[in-house]
Amino acid sequence: MNIIDPQPGQITQAYLYGFPLVFNLDQVTRYVTDGVGANPAAPFNTFSHARALAGPADTFVTINNDTVYSMAQIDLSVGPVALHVPDTGGRYYVLQFVSAWTDNFAYVGHRATGTGEGEFLLVPPTWSGTADAGTTVIRFPTLVASIVGRWAVASDDDLPVVHALQDATTLTPLDPDATPAGLAVPDTGVPEELAFFEKLRIWSQQFPPAERDEPLQQSLAPLGLTAEGPSPYVGLAADVTAALVSGLASAKEALHSALVSGHSPEVNGWKLTFHAFDYNLDFFEVGALDDDRFKIDDPKLRIVERAAAAIGGLWGNHPYEAAYIMTYVDDRGEQLTGARTYTLRLDPPPPVRAFWSITMYSVPDFYLVENPLGRYSLGDRTPGVILDDDGALTITISHEKPEDAKAAANWLPSPAGDFRPVMRMYEPDSAVLDQSYVFPAITRVDSGPGSA
């Protein structure tokens, strides 16, 4: 297939549409080959368990510091896979199921299915068999998908109990001799600068999108993205390659703008990204709510939000499982920076049915930040915090440790440079989602050394 005169607007459309698939499957590859931070590599259909809370070594976008992760990359080319979960005795946990296109299509755990022992059968999209009595079937929209497991941990002393629960959570292919097909391999002759297009081409064919997105995918045919067989990106004319590369650079800028500006409402500098992960309109298995309150109905906005959610917080939950808000700015509308000191007064703290936390991330990578206290988040389970006399909680945010004892107890360390805190509320109360609970601004206390 010949690619002739690729247009910038169409390249941007292709990038926003395909970024979640490519970015997600690159992370799937990391997990099965190298592992990520505290999660060691594990082959398809096998759990990889982190044994400690995440830290700066875990270079994954907006990773949480509230729970330990149990991750599994599932490849149902082998046929159905049995999932067993143990009785957690009321402990919060969630197994979130994420398709190749990043749709959250099922949940198992505290909110969705309870904390008792359970049996589930994970099946391919076209499976037509029957499951044993007492087994819940979870039908996958794509042959490859991820299980993102999170286990609440109260303290390091709590870890042995959680480790036992992790080890009792198992995956068993019904056909033990079947070999996972894995991901299609990009043509090695494609120049590195065109690798995105090649990955999108082969992976979108291997894992077809939702039916509603098929016309959009077909509209990208002039870019070579529907071409079968040999890659159309090998041996391209120099001017065509240059046009694709230039268009890709502009598309990346468009995605960055979508991430920073976003379409979520903003209150006191906080972006209320409750609905940033509501782009799944088609696939609802156990625990996933088929509810119009949690659906982005604007077709163009849905594509943009899905891309922004992937780069800003891959594998984030629906708001009924965990609600996220984030901010880049202080009460004066200026970028948060370690050159200054801030406070955040929560009066009262956010209402939740599970727990809440605020976690510190660097900009622009959105990684956890090394600090002498080894504290990467602060929340309602943080030991030693001191409440105000009226029951409110005042958090101090700064790069240097505060001298005041109370401020030091409630200190959330920041990096020296720019940063972005994220607040998570697990199983949030309706007051959070309907915005009757109002989040206060992060207030600048001083200008910091060398600042005006």
N, C-alpha and C positions, 0 to 999 in steps of 0.2 A: 504494500500500500504506500502511495506517495503522500507525503505531508507537504502541503504547499501554502505558503503565506499564513502561518498561524497567527490568530488575532489575540491581542492582549486580554480583551474582555473574556474571551472563551478560555484562555489559559487560567485566568483568575477563577472562573467558574469551576473549571476542572480541579484546580488546587483545593478550593474550599470544599468541594464535593468529596474528593478522594483523600484529603489529608487524614481524616480519622482512620480510614482503613489502613493506609500505609504506615502511619505513625504507630497505630495499635499493633499491627503485625510485626513491625520492627521490634517492639517490646516483647511480644510473644517469642520471637526468635532469641532475644537476650535471655529470657527465662529458661529456655530449653537448651541453650548452648553455654552461656556464661554465668547465669544467675544475676541477681540484682541486689547489691548490698548484702544485707543479712539473709536474704533468701538465696540458698545455693541453687545451682542449675539442677533441673529435674526433667526427665524425658516426658513426652506427651503422656497424658492419662495417669500422672503421678503427682502427688502433692510435694511442694517445696515449702518447708516450714521455717520461718524465722523464729529464732529462740529468744530474741530480745527485742525491745522496742527499737524502732528505727532511729538512726542518727545521721550525722553529716556524710558518713560513708555510703549511705543509701541514696545514690544519685538517681532518684525517680521523681518525676514532677509532682510537687505538692503532696508528698507522702505523709501519712499521718504519724503522730507520736503518741497516740492514745491506745492503740491495740497492736498485738503482734499479728503478722500476716501469715496466712496459709494460702499459697497460690497453686493453681493447677491450670495448665494449658491442655485443653481437651481436644482430641482429634477423633471424631466419630466415623472416620473412614474405616475404622476397625469394627463398626457396629455398636450396639448399645453398651454402656458402661454403668455398672451399679455403684451408687454412692451410699455409704453408711455414715450416719452421724450419731455420736453418743449423747447420752443424757448429760446436760451441762449443769443441772441442779439450779436453774434460774439465771446462770451467768449470761451476760449479753454476748452474743456472737452473731455474725451474719456471713452467709456464703452468697455472694452476689454473682450473678451469671451475666456475662458481657459477650455479645456476639462479635464477630470479626469487624462489623461496622460500628461497634461500640454501643449498640442498643442494650440497655439493661432489661433483660427479658424474664428473669426469675429471681426469687430470693428464698433462701432457707435460713431459718434462725429465729431469734428471740421474738421479733415482731411478727414475722410472716408465718412461721409454722410452730412456734413454741420452742421450748428447750428440752423436750423429751427425746428419747432415742427415735431414730427414723430411718426409713429405707426409701431410696429414690432410684429411678432408672432414667439415665440420660440417653436420649435417642436421637438419631439423625432426622433431618427435616421430612423425609419421605417414608419414615418407618411406619409399618402397618401391623406390628405384632401386638401381643398382649403381655401385660405385666402380672406378676404374682399378686395375690390378694395382700392388701396392706402396704403395697409399694406405690409411691406417687411417681407418675411419668412426667418428665420434663423434656419437652421437644425443643431441640436447638434450631434456630433459624439458619445457622451456617454450620458446616461440618466442623470447623475449628472455632472454638470460643474459649473464654477464660472464666475460671472460678476465682473470685477475689474474696478470700476469707479473712475476717478480722475477729480477734478474740480480745475482750476487755481484760486488762491487766491492772490490778490495784497497785502493785509494787513488785520489786524484784523477788520478794518472798513468795509472791503469788505465782511465779513463773513455773515451778514444778507441776502445779495442778494444771495449768494451761498446756504444758508440754504433753501431759498424759491425754488430755482431750484432743490435742492435735494428732497424736499418734493413733488415737482410736477413730479418727475420721479417715475413711479409706475409699479408694476407687478401684474397681475390679472389672476389667473388660469381660464381657460374657464369652468372647472368643479369645482365650489366652494366647493363641498362636498367631493372631492377626498382627500385621505390622502397620503402624500409622503411616499414612502417605506424606504427612507434613505439608509444608508450604511449597508452592511452585517456585522454582529457582529462576531468578532473572537471567537474561542472556548476558554472558560475560563480555560480549562485544559492545555493549551499550556504554557510551562515555559516562563517567561518574556524574557529570553535571546534568544528565538526563535520566538518572536512576529513578527519580520519583515517578516519571511517566511510565517507565518500564514496569515498576512494581505495581502501580495502579492498573496498568493494562492486564497483567497476568493474574493479579489477585482478585480484581473485580470480576474476572471471568471464572476463576476458581470458586469464588464465594459471591454468587449473584446478590445484588442488592434487593431490598424490598420491592415488591411489584410496582409501587407508586413511584419509585426512583428509576425504573428502567427507561422511560422516555428521556430523562435527563442524561443517563449514561449513553444512550444511543445518539443524542445530540452532540456528543463529544467525539464522534467518529472522525471528523476532519483532523483531529489531533493524533490519530492513530490508536486511540484507547480501546477501540473495539476490534482491532485487528487480531486475527488468530494466526497461529503458526509463527514463522520467523519474526523477530522484532523489527518494527519499522524504524527504530531509532538507531540502527546500525548503518553507518555509511551515509548519513544525511549530509546534504549540502551545507557548507559553512554558514550561509546566510540563514538557513532554516534553523540550524542549531543555535545560532546567535539569537534569533527571535524567540525560540523556546526558552533559552536561559534568561533573557531579559524579561520575558513575560513572567517567568517563575519568580524572579526577584521582586517584581511588582506585586505578584500574588501573595508573597510572604509578608510584604508590608501591609497589604489589605487585611491579612489574618491578624497581624499584630495590632492593627487599629481596632479590629473587631473585638479582640481580647481586652484591650485597655478601655475602650469606650463602652462596648457591650450594649445590650438592649435590656439589661436588668434594671429595675428601679434602684434609685440611690437615695439613701437616707443618712444624713450626717456623715457623708463621705464613704459609707459602706455600700458596696454593691450587693444587693440582695439577690444573689444568684440561686435562689430557691428553685428556679425552673430552667436552669442552664442545661440540665440533663433530661429534659422532658421531650426529647426529639423522637423517641420511640413511639410510633403510632400503630404498629402492626403486630407486635409479638408479645403476648401476655400469658406467661405460664404461672405456676404457683408463686404467690407472694408479690407479683407485679400487678399493680392496680390499673385496670382498664377504666380510667376515670378522666373525664374531660378537664378536670382541674389540673391535671399533670400531663398535658399535651400541648405542644406548640403547633397551632393550627395554620400559621402563615407558612406556606411551603418554602419561600425564599429565606425567611428568618430561620426556619428549622435547619437548613443546610449550614448557614453561617454559625448558628449557636452550637451545632454539633462539632464543627471544626474548632471553634474557640474553646469549647469544653475539653476537647482532646488535648490541646496544647497547654491549657491552663490547669487542668486537673484530671488527667486520664483516669478512667475507672471510678469516677465519682458516682455517688448514689442519687436516686430519686429523693426529693425532699422529705417524703414521708418516712424514709429510712434514716437519712442524715441530711440536715439542711446546712448549707455552707454560705457564709458571707465573707467578703474580703474587702480590703481597702488599701489604697496607695497613698492616701493623703491625710493630713491633720485637719484640725478644726478651722484652719485658715485656707484650706484647699491646696496646700503645698505638699510636695512629695515627702514621704516619711524617710528620714535619714538618721543614721547613727551619730551624726554630729549634734543631734539635739536630744532632749529628754522629754518624754511624754507621760501622761497618765490616761487611763481608761477606767472610769468609775461605772460599775454595773450596779444599778439600784432599781430593782433587784437583779440578781443574775438571771440568765435566760431560763424560762420554764421548759423542762424536758422530762420525758418519761424514762430516759436512760441516763445520759450524762452529757456534759459539754466541755469544750476546751478552746483555747486560742493558741495558735501555733505560729511561730516565726519562720519566714522564708526570705531568702535572698532574692534580689531582682538583678538580672532578668531570668535566672535559671529556675527559681522557685524550689530551691533545695533547702534543707535544714542547715542551720548555721552553727559552726563550732563556737563554743563559749566556755569560760572557765568553770561555770557552775554545772555544765552538762545538762542544762534545762532547755528544752526545745519547745515546750508548750506549758501552759498553765490552765487549770480548770477546777471543776468542783471536786476532783479527786486528788488534787495536789496537796501533799502533806505540808503543814507548817504555815499555810497562808493565814493572814490576820484580817478579819473582817472589821469594817468600821463600826462605830458604836450603834448605828442604825441598821446594821445587818448588810449594808452594801459592801461591795468588794472593789477596792481601788488598786489597779495594777499599774506598776511603774515599768515603762518601756524605755530602755537606754542601752548604749553600748558599754558604758562603764557602770560598774556595780554601785548602787546608791549607798551613801554613808548612813542614812537613817535606817534604823533596825526594821521598822515596819515596811518601809519601801523595799528594803533588801529582801524581806521575806516574800513580798509580792512582786518580785522582779522578773520580768520576761526579757532576757538579754536579746539585743538586736545586733546585726552586723555593723561594721564601721560605715558601710555605704548605704545605698538605698535598700528598702525592704518592703515587704507586703505581708501583713498578718492575715491569717484565715481563722475564722471562728467556725467550729463544727458543733452542731447540736444533734445528738443521736436520739431518734424518735422524738422530734420536737413537738411541743404542745401546739394546739391550734392557734394560740395567741401569737406564736412565732410566724406561722405560715400566713395568717391573715393580716399580719403587720400591726396588730393592736399592741404588741410588745415592741417598744421603740429602742433601737440600739443607739447609744450615745456616741458622739464623735470622740476620736482620740485627740486629746488636748495637749498642745505644746506648752511645756512648762518653762523652757528657756530656749535661747537661740543657739546654744552650744558654742564651743570654742571656735573662734574665727568666723562666726556667722553674724550677720547683721541683725 
